Amino acid sequence: MRKGRAAFLFGALLLAGCDRHPQADSDRTVDANSPLELAARERGIVRPDTASPTGVFERSHELGRDAMCVVPDGAGQWRFALSASFGPGLRCAARGTIVREGQGWRMRFADAEGCEALVHEEEDELRLPGSLPAQCQTICSARASLSGLRLPRASWSEGDAKRLQVADPRGNMIQPCGS
């Protein structure tokens, strides 16, 4: 009888503990200065609270690899380098700046006068618009285009962005955001 009563009390206590209401998101706080939080942000494991495009966007596919690094370049501005492969001889390579515009990011391509695009980050994926201005044709070879390109975010880390390696037109590996 004692064992039955003890089991009953234990079960009742367990059920009573299940009646707790979860904390609302507004009640939760994160210590932004905790060593664990700082290390996770530095490694790009957790997303920073600030709206920033800093980091690496990357995707490998059967035709090659698409990659973009973004690093801070002054107050409210970032610089980027982008490389996209579409098979042998079909490639895009670009550099430029990014600034916040509304809910998206305005990319201005340095090597193509008048080439700019409003891009959005949705579900940790950077999405370029389905059509780009005619001035953007010079950043890609032959029939290639950056129109509609989607790049999944691989990291939120500035360090990762600076270490990202891509091949230049001669096939040499470079770190375009490293300097």
N, C-alpha and C positions, 0 to 999 in steps of 0.2 A: 504494500500500500504506500509506503514511504517513497519507493522508487517511482511509482505512478504519479504521486503528487508532485515530486521534484521535477519529473519530466513535463508535467502539465504547467508548472510555474515557469520552467525554462522556456517552453513553447510560447507562453503568454508574453513573457518578456521580449522574446524575439519578434513577435508580431507587433508589440507596442513600439519597438524600434523602427519598424517599417512604416509607421504612420507619419514620419517626419516629412515636411514639405521641402522640396529642393530650394536652394537659395536662388533668388532672382539674379539675372546677369548683372543688374545694377548694384547688387550687394557685394559682388565679388570684386576683389581688388588684386592687382598684381604688383608686387614690389619690383619696379623697373630697375632698381639698383642692386637686386640680389645677384650674387655671383653666378648662380645657375641661369637666371634669366639673361644676364649679359653674355654668358658663354653661348647660350642657345641662339641669341640674335647674331652674335659674331659668326657663328657657324652657318647661319642661314636656316636653322631648323624651325624657328618660329618667326612668324611675320611681325615686324615692328608695327606699333600703333599708328605711326605717321604714314601719311599717303605719299609714298615715294616709289619711283620706278627702279631704284637702285637694285642691282643684282644681275642674275644670269637667266636668260630665256634660251632654251635649247631643245632640239628635237632631232633624233636620228631616224632615217627612213631608208628604204631600198635604193633611193637615188643619191643619197649622201647625207649631209648634216647641215642643219640650219642652226645658227647660234647668234645671240646678241648679248653684249655686255653693256651695262649702264652704270656710270659712276657720277657722283656729284661734281658740279662744275660752277660753283658759285651759289649765291642765295637764290633759291627757287628755280634753278636750272641744272640740268644734267647733260652729260655727253654720252654718246653711244657709238658702238661699232657693230655692224651687222654683216653676216655672211650667210648666204642661202645657196644651196646646191639643187639643181634640177636635172642632174645627169651629166655625162661627159660633155664638156664645152658649154654647158648652160649654167651660169652662175651669176649671182648678184653680190656686190660688195659695196657697203656704204658706211659713211660716218656722218655725224651731225650732232644736233642738240635736241633736247626735249624740255618742254615747259608744260606746266599744268594748264589745261583749258577746260573749264566746266567739269564734267564728269570724266573726261578723257585726258589724253596727252597729245600735244602738238609736236610732231617730229619734223624737224627741218633738216634736209639732207645737204651736207656741205658741198659735195662735188657736183650737184645738179641745181643750178640757179632756178628758183621758183618751184622746186620739188619739195612739197610738204604734205603731211597727212595727219588727220586726227585719228588716233588709235585709242582703243579701249582695252582695259584689262578685265576680263570676265572669267570667273572660276579659275583664277591663277593661270590665265592664258592671255597673252598679248595678241590682239587681233587687229590686223591692218584692214583698211577698207577694201571692198571688192574692186574698186577702180581707183587708179592714181592719176594725177595730172600727166599730160604728155611729156613734160619736162623731166619726169622720173625715168624715162626710157634709157637714159645714158648710164644709169647705175647698174644695169644688167646687160649681159651679153646676149646676142642673137635674139631669140624669141622669149627669153626668160622675163619674168616680172614678179615684183613683190606683192602685186594685187592679191588680196585675200589671204595672205600668209598668216598662219597662226603659230605662235611660239609658246609652248608651256613654260611656266616659270620653274626653274631648277633651283634657284637660290635667291635669298633676299640680302646676301652678304656682299658688301663692297669689296672685301678681300677676294672672294671668289670671282667677282667681275674683273678685278685687276689681273687675276691669274688665268683667266680664260684664254685658251690658245685656239687660233684659227689659221688656216693656210692662206698665205698671200697669193697673188696671181702666179708667182713663180714656184709655188709649192712649199715655200719656207714657212715654218710655224712661227707665228708672232703672237704677242699679247697686246692687242690693239687698245685696251683700256688700262694697260699697266703703267703708263707714264702720265 
